[in-house]
Amino acid sequence: MNPKGDRIRIIDRAEKFVRAGRLNEAIAEYQKLLAEEIPDPTILNIIGDLYVRLGEVNSAVKYFRQAADFFESRGGSSQALAIIKKIIKIAPEEPEHILKLADLLCLQGYTREAEKEYLRAAAIWRRQKKLEELIPVYEKIVALNKENTEPKLYLAELYINQNRSKEALIQLNEVAELLLSRQEWDKAHSILERAQEVGPLDERTVGNLIQVFKNKGQAEKALELVKKVAAEAPENLTFRYWLGNLLLEKKEIDQAEKIFESILAERPTDVRARVQLGKIYVLKEQSERAYELYEPLINSLLKKKKEDKAIGLLGIVLSSPTMPLAALEKLADIYKARNERANLEVVTRAILEEARQRKLKEKMYAALADLMELAPKDEEVSREFWSLRRELGLQEEPGRPPTETDEEFEELLARADIYIHQGLYRNARRILENLALQRPDDERVRQRVEFIDKARVEVPEEELVLRVEKISAIENEIEKRPGGARSFLSFLRETGALDEKVTSAEIFHGTDLLPLTVTQPAEMKYYELTEKITEELAAIREAIIHQLQKGRGAEEKELAEIILEFKHQAKIKLGLEDYETHFQLGMAFLEQGIYDEAIEEFMISAQSSEKALESCTLIAEACRRKKDYAEAIHWLEKCVELCRSDAEKLHAIEYEIASLYEKLQDRQKALSFYQKILSWNASFRDVAKRVAALQRAS
């Protein structure tokens, strides 16, 4: 027996019957071929066509559907789609087949066309009054277009009719939140009133109503609502928390304090209430109490390696006019562990200032000792450190002769700095070598010697005379001044001489010096930071107090965000139309991992037609990094609309969408996008491998 030969003979007989118009005999012959282990979809399709010619629609649909299902199971969604369209031509009022068409269109990425087919099927079922069949259809419609409110509202009503209140509330609140994002307050209010009818004590509904009232300038109504629901559900701590927040915003601090204390009494682990209560203590200038409240939470965050959130809480405490030393020391410990020397220096200087105001000399000494290592060039710190050391009666360090006074040391160091600035390295080295013998561990001496070693240049013989004359001029200038070398060094700094190279004669106007024309390496600069730090701390304090008064969720705030909030007013001056600047800000935020701020900037730059595509792409990238893959897909779909005329860009974006669907474990949608790209260019990236892998997995 030859199976292949038998098949050929059967097909020949069937075709003869077809030519003779004996369609039933032809069908009988073709059906013999379906006895094989794997049915042939081509034969199924032929049988379906023959039944169409006989006018037997139901039989035709049966065989067409078998062929379509076979193609779909093997990843041939395009062939399946073509056959389903044949079914709909002969059975246009059958919603089951229309839904299959819509499903296949989704797989192919034709979401708009799919939505139309879903709506067509839903319309037929509404006419047939099969309302129970509508829910799964509308669930698919809603999933396709999250910004279309009408299907969501219809689905919500279907849920309500089926006593599925929980699902109805989800849809109603999603619509309300979409309207809130569009600033359509009245429409959102109307939807939320319907949601309240369904679930009067639903937290999400109440929370959204609070936002509506606030945006409409009706804070009293928000407070009235929350008082009502809190009274009806006294066990609901979320309602009580919102009530505390609204009272805090209304400056009714004592009432808010009682509410947050009651929440903590029932649930000591409630982070939100603990943070808000701490903010109240800060507003009442009880910063020590606030730190005591936050300390367990801060320690817990540090154990979990969430240093940034711990810093945010410390920032709230330190916004008080009186900064607790314990909080400053905890912040210093964090920066020390993270090796953030610049931040550590700022905090250590704040510790020094607080300790100085409280006349805590031991803490002053500890802070000064740290600053000696953090800011070795700060001469004021050095002087205060050695003076306090003597005042405390501490022994001199080994290698420091007791006969050498600090004043003499600082005078010689200033003289060395002048020589370094003027390029007289040999003279400076001699002074520094002597100072090193007196204080071998002095960091400032060591740094200057290292600088000279790196900056040494060969002096031409013809300039030696000029050098000698210059040394004499410097010595004369130093001797003329009552304060000696340090006085002359201060003069050079005040005139800006130390901020420029020594080639400008104007720097030395009014002195006996004539600067050399030899180009020297860049000079070291020494800055007085005390005033700057005081300004920065005041600015940070002001920003945090502003944040406290706004009542935002500070448990999620980082110190960097607090500072960004303070700088927001400056950013506003850019103007919304300065799209390029907003775009660059977004790039900076994205690179630093500050994704929400990046998205905010890119949303502004996306309003420019020139920046729209790139901005939407970067918003999607920020969402991807946040692992919000669904939102990333949403923005990439906007990109698709912007670049339909550019096939290369279009398919690159579709590739990204497919990869995100893989992240969401939605293999079918991922496969449909990859197959679309494959049909355009089989060599595009690794699309062929991805299609094969997904087909094997399914």
Buried (B, 14 or more C-beta within 10 A) or exposed (E): EEEEEEBEEBBEBBBEBBEEEBBEBBBBBBBBBEEEEEBBBEBBBBBBBBBBEEEBBEBBBBBBBBBBBBBBEBBBBBBBBBBBBBBBEBBEEBBEBBBBBBBBBBBBBBBEBBBBBBBBBBBBBEEEEEEEBBBEBBBBBBEBBBEBBEBBBBBBBBBBEEEBBEBBBBBBBBBBBBBBEEEBBEBBBEBBBBBBEBBEBBBBBBBBBBBBBBBBEBBEBBBEBBBBBBEEBEEBBBBBBBBBBBBBBBEBBEEBBEBBEBBBEEEEEBBBBBBBBBBBBBBBEBBBBBBBBBBEBBEBBBEEEBBBBBBBBBBBBBBBEEBBBBBBBBBBEBBBEEEBBEBBBBBBBBBBBBBBEEEBEEBBBBBBBBBBEBBBBBBEBBBBBBEBBEEEEEEEEEEBEEEBEBEEBBBBBBBBBBBBBBBBBEBBBEBBEEBBEBBEEBBBBBBBBEBBEEBEEEBEEEBEEBBEEBBEBBEEBBEEBEEBBBBBBEBBBEBEBBEEBBEEEEBBEEBEBEBBEBEBEEBBEBEEBBEEBEEBBEEBBEBBBBBBEEBBEBBEBBBBBBBBBBEEEEEEEBEEEBBEBBBEBBBEBBEEEBBEBBBBBBBBBBEBEEBBBBBBBBBBBBBBEBEBBEBBBBBBBBBBEBBEEEEEBBBBBBBBBBBBBBBEEBBEBBBBBBBBBBEBEEEBBEBBEBBBBBBEEE
